[in-house]
Amino acid sequence: MKFLRTVAAVAALLIGVSASAQNIGSARLGVTGGFTSSDSNADIFKTSSYSLYHAGVTFEYPIAAGFAIQPAILYQVKGATLDGLKDTSFGELASSVSRLGTKVGYVEIPVQLQWGPDLLAFRPYVFAEPFIGFAVNTANKMTVASVSADTIKDFGAAAIKRLEYGVGFGAGIEFSRFQLSGRYFMNFGSLYNESGELTPVGETIKLAYKNGRNFNGFSLSVAVFF
């Protein structure tokens, strides 16, 4: 709840600052969204990516000499699919898992530090983007011995950590009220978090992610400023 109150406070701040943007030059509020593709370097399992999405609000504040800061509040969905074992020497449960699809929806706050020259007609730029987020929903569906199980949506039963943090790097181009960008991102820390009695899904998450494994991937975004 403390994290969600912080998100609400940041959103109110962005809206308040936008309302007075005419007094601070070219600062501006916008909406953003796009495509997210994520995968994982999970232990022992082969993995494949999920094609997902993100959407939210963003605020661009130019500083000087081509630098700008651009924080955002996003609903960001990340995930990965475990597709059988890399190594067949593990236990009966792991050996019987033919597929586990994991999706996690985060309320995420990224903060871009941008640099790029203003070429009048457009502005190309590069950026670094640390981020922090809090998971608000998850869906995990496992297939064991070719039989599909129910989708597990409980964080405790799936052994998934709610807090995420990481960094992204990318580039973009800005023209008029529009902005196009692409980024590569890495989540740090472990996705796995044991908080109670584990289901088979939770046990599989533990095997795959306990050694500091998490989501990584890339995203493409479009922003429109007001």
N, C-alpha and C positions, 0 to 999 in steps of 0.2 A: 504493500500500500504506500509506503514511503516513496518508492521508486515511481509509482504512478502519479503521486502528488507532485513529484519533481517534474515529470513529463508535462503535466497540466500547467505548472508554473512557467516552464520554458515556452510552451505554446502561447500562453497569455502574453509573455514578454515579446515574442516574435510578432504577434498581432498588434500589440501596443506600439512597438517600434515602427512597424509598417505604417501605422496610422499617422505618424509624424515624419515619414520618410522624405516628404518634400522639404523638410528642414535640415536634412543631412545629406544633400546632394543626390547621388544616384543609387542609394540603398533601396532595395526593393524586395517585396514578398512574392512568392510564386507557389505554384503547385507542381509536383513532380511525380513521375511514376515510370515503370518500365519492366524490363525482363531481368530475371535473376536465374543463373544456372550455377548450381553448387554440387560439390562432390565431397569426398572425404578420403583421407589417408588411413582408413580404419585398419587396425591390426587383423591379421589372419584371413580376413574376408576380401574377396574381389568386390569392387564397387563400381557403380555407374552413377551418372549425374541425374539430378532432377531439374526440370525446366519450370521455374516458378515466377514470382513477381514481387514488386514493391510499389508503394504509393504513399504520398504524404505531402507535407508543406516544407518549403525551404526559404531561406532568407539570405540574400547576397549583400555583403557590405564591403565596397572597395576601400582599400587603405591608402596605398601610395606606391609609385614605381612599379605598377603592374600587379601588385599583390592584392588579394581579396580574401575575406573569410566568408564561408558559406555553411552555416549549420542547417540542420534539417531535423524533422521528426517524421519517421517513416513507420509504416507497417511493412515489415520485411519478412518474407517467407523463405526459409532455407531448408535443405534436406539432402539426403543421399539414399541410395539403394545398395544394400548388401546382396551380392549375387553369388552365394556359395563360397567355399573355402579356397584360399590360396594353398593351404597345407592341410592334408587329410589326417594329420596325426593328433588332432584334438578330440575332445570328448564326444559322447553320443549326441548331446543336444546340438553342439556346433555342427557336427557332421550331417545332421538331419535337416538343418535349416537350408532351404533352397532359395529363399528370398526374404528380405525384410526392408520395407520401405518406410523411411522416417521423414516426417515433415514437422518443422517447428516454426510457428509464427511469433515474431518478436516486435515489440515496440522499441525502435532503435533510434539513437541519436548520434548521427555522424557529424563531424565538423571538418569541412574541407579547408585547407590552406592552399590557395591557388596562386599561381603566377603566370602571367601571359601579357604580351604587348597589345595595346589597343590599336588596331589597324584601320580604325574608322568604320569600314564596312562590316568588319567582324573582329572577334578576339579569340585566337587560339590560346589554350592554356594547359598547364600540367598541374597536378595536385597530389598532396598526401592527405589521408583522411582517417584519423583515429575514430573509433566508434565504440559505443557501449549500448547494450540492449537488455531487455527483460522479456522472457518468453511468456506469452499469454495463452497459447494453445499449442497442442501437438496431436499428431495422428500417426500411429505406428501399426502397420499391418504385416504380419509374418506368415510365410508359407512353409510348413514343415511337412516333409515327405509328401509333397504335392497336394497337401490339404491346406486351404486358406483358413486362418483363424480370424476372430473378430478384431476390429480396429481398436487399439488401446489408446485412450485419450487422456489418461491420468499420468501426471508427471512422475509420481512416486512409483507406480506400477511399471512404468517404462524406464525408470532410473535415469531421467534426463534432467540436467541442470538448467535452471531458469536464467541465470545471469550469463551474459555473453559479452566479450570485448575483443577488439582486434584492430586491424589497420587495413586500409586500402590505398592503392596507388593507381593513378589513371591520367587521362587527358580528355579534353573536350574542346568544343568550339561554341561561341556565343555570337548571335546576330540578332539585332533588334530585341524583341521580347522573348526570344527562344534560346534554349541551351541544349546541346546534345553532348553526352559524355559517356565514356566507358571506363570501367575500373576492374582491377583484380583485387580481391579481398582475401584475408586470412583471419580466421577466428583463432584466438589463443585459448589455452586452458583446455580442460577435458569436457566433452559433452556429457560424459557419464557422471551421475551423482546418485549414490545409493542412499535412500532415505527411509527404507522400510523393507518389508518382505517383497522379493522380486518375483514377477511373473516370468514365464519363458522369454517374453520380449525383453524384459529388464535384464535377464541373464545374458541374452545375446548382445544387448547394448553394452553391457559390462565387458564382454569378451572383445568387442570391436573397438571400444572407445576409451577404455580405462587408462591407457598409457598416454594421456595428453592428446588424444585424437579429437578432431572437430571438423567443422565445415570449412571449405574454401571454394573459391570459384570466381566468376566474373558477373558483372551486371552492365546493362545498357539502360541509360535514363534519358528522358526528355523532360525539360522543365519549361513552364510558361510563366513569365513574370507579369505583374500588374503595374 
